[in-house]
Amino acid sequence: MKTNLFPSGLLQTAVLVGCTLLLGQLNASGAAGQTGWKGAVSGFWNDAANWTNGLPNNTTNAGGQAARILNFGPTGNAQPLSTNDMNGVPLNQIFFNASATSYTLSLRAGTNQPTLFDFSGAVPKIQNDSTSLQTIDMPFKLSGNGGGGAGEIDPSQGDIFLTTNAVVTLLNNTQFRFFGSAGHIVTLNGAIFGGTTNSCALMGNTSAGAKGPFVIFANTNSCTNLYINAGTARLAAANVTTNPIALGDTTVTVTAPASLQMDNGLTNTSALTVRAGSPNFRTISNTVFGSGFAVFTGPVSLGTNLITSANTAGTLEFDGNFDFQNPSGTGPRTLTVSGSGDTVFTGSFTNASTGSSVLTKTNSGTLTLVGGTNGVRILFNHGGGVISISSSNTIGIPTGVNYPDKFNFTDNATLRVTNSFTLGRQVGATDNAGFRISGGKTGTFDVLADSTLTIDGPIIDIPGSGSGNLTKIGVGTLVLQQTNTYSGATVVSAGTLQLVASGSIANTPTITVAGGAALDVASVTGGFTLGANQTLRGNGNITGAVAVNGTVAPGSSIGTLTFSSAPALSGTNLMEIDRNSGSPLADKVVLTSGTLTFGGTLTVVNLGATLQLNDTFDLFDAGSFGSSFSFLNLPSLPTGLAWDTSKLAVDGTIKVACDGTLSASAGVAQAICPGGSVGIGGSPTASGGSVTGFIYSWNPTTGLSSASVSNPTASPTSTTT
């Protein structure tokens, strides 16, 4: 005899050998057709005094039919004793009533498993109306009404736990159904057998807020089909079933979602179908249990929308193809990738329909697409995390389709590229398949090492949403070869952003090239022009000639922007400086070779403390310099100081100097008497300036060398500035 001790500390054991049990509170008189356990006389199972309505056996009792419901209330002997195997007593239903404490139902040694039959339309079932956990520790059979019927388990108010001994055998084309609206759990540790004509089904519920049943399959399930009409089926063992699994209920208006889960580290080979017309949400996910990959290898048929939800405890993987039109003609289908974990699709997307077949990504994890031939008509809505692709086929190449919203960045999200290929090919004048970015959001292109992504189509803002931003990361190269009209910021954080042919980004207000990154415009037809309303900034490298009609602003604060070809400066050069406690810092434009020709406006902004005399700032480095700026906007200086810009065209520096007014006096005329001495010079002592030191005029001029003339007088003729 097997028993379970539950947290309540109550030990209840029912010895079941061939009847139906109703476990819990029963009124004093019992009920017709039910046999209630009193256990007050001796505790022996085969003592009639321990039962209401007589011993449970084949004898017709007051109800007019064989006893099939046994009631175990909260009083009496907790452990009925028996030597009777009760092989002749058929079962119908096992109930745990609302007052029942936790029971474990076990078979006595040497007795046969019971069969739960349909009695005059009363479906065989096990139902828990108590809030206590109930345990089934015996094998049993389910037989519907003459074939085509059903047997049920309903955790109505509490969980039901079936041990590994609780092997279920389905007879006569019986469907094994699971009910429940409150989310209570049925755990199946025993196997399910039943030939080739029986199915399992998690049933729907139309009650508002209903959750549906939650069934854990932890052993082999030989049901010919597993229908998840509503609720959750968790696969907690490898290949629980290899037979088809269907999600969704097409027969009723179901409010409870339908969910298929699998533990990490497991594989399932079933074909998966999302049933057309089902109104509830349908989700496939991995769980928090185990580690590694939860792999579904079978094909997936989308009769309607499907959600995949990845948990960070492992990786959710689908190796089969996703058929977007199976069955066909049932409206748009959206495959939504959600959850915070990673998802992998190694299969292909097939039978996609332009404008109605959509893959939407909403989670923060990574979706890796490695399928060989994905449909060209899939619309991608990328709303978070990373989509990683290794070839153009994984998202499809449009060929002659007027489909401008091929790939949408609907939120801050990243497209990662691990190889070299072209996307968004523009075949004709009306074929503008490319990328769109939502206003206020950033579409990030992560091109890995030794990889080049070429986008042969426009990148635009999603109409009506505002200005979308573009960021390039990864050490590889992103090539843009069409007219791009997105109007948010452009940031090259790593690697190279290359414009070729007619490639342009004329509507982006700022282009920031980080240190170690590059903007390559050498292959732009007709050269690259920085527009009047655009700013080029950062610490990176600019390859190719740039006609600057806008603003060049090195650094994000103070930094260096390096050009490989001489820019045509006709806009604004915005440079920031900081005297840095006497160790001056300054933005710098560097030309690696050739002559840097000045033009436009030079604007300098002081970020630090008040500037002082002789502070010198190196703004430009080049082999040589030419021409001059048309306008200079330099920081204001304290009284008596001025900017010396005479070295700009020599070495690219500017300097703080005196402004040319008297800043120190040489003193009054002094006479030197015989045998005496006098100090001459300025007060205060001067140094530097545009005139070096003081100049004195001696009168008479021979006064220091002749003994016959009067002693000379030194008078200042100039003062230092």
Secondary structure, 3 states (H helix, E strand, C coil): CCCCCCCCCCCCEEECCCCCEEECCCCCCCCCCEEEECCCCCCECCCHHHEECCCCCCCECCCCCECCEEEECCCCCCCCECCCCCCCCCECEEEECCCCCCCEEECCCCCCCCEEECECCECCEEEECCCCCEEECCCEEEECCCCCCEEEEECCCCCEEECCCCCEEEECCCEEEECCCCCCEEEECCCEECCCCCCEEECCCCCCCCCCCEEEECCCECCCCEEECCEEEEECCCCCCCCCEEECCCCCCCCCCEEEEECCCCEECCCEEECCCCCCCEEEEECCCCCCEEEECCCEEECCCEEEEECCCCEEEECCCEECCCCCCCCCEEEEEEECCEEEECCCEECCCCCCEEEEECCCCEEEECCCCCCCCCEEEECCCEEEECCHHHCCCCCCCCCCCCEEECCCEEEEECCCEEECCCCCCCCCCCEEECCCCEEEEEECCCCEEEECCCEEECCCCCCCEEEEECCCEEEECCECCCCCCEEECCCEEEEEECCECCCCCEEEECCCCEEEEEEECCCEEECCCCEEEECCEEECCEEECCEEEEECCCCEEEECCCCEECCEEEEEEECHHHCCEECEEEECCCEEEECCEEEEEECCCCCCCCCEEECEECCEEEECCCEEECCCCCCCEEEECCCHHHHCEEEEEECCCCCCECCCCEECCCCCCCCCCCECCCCCCCCCCCEEEEECCCCCCCCCCCCCEEEEEECCC
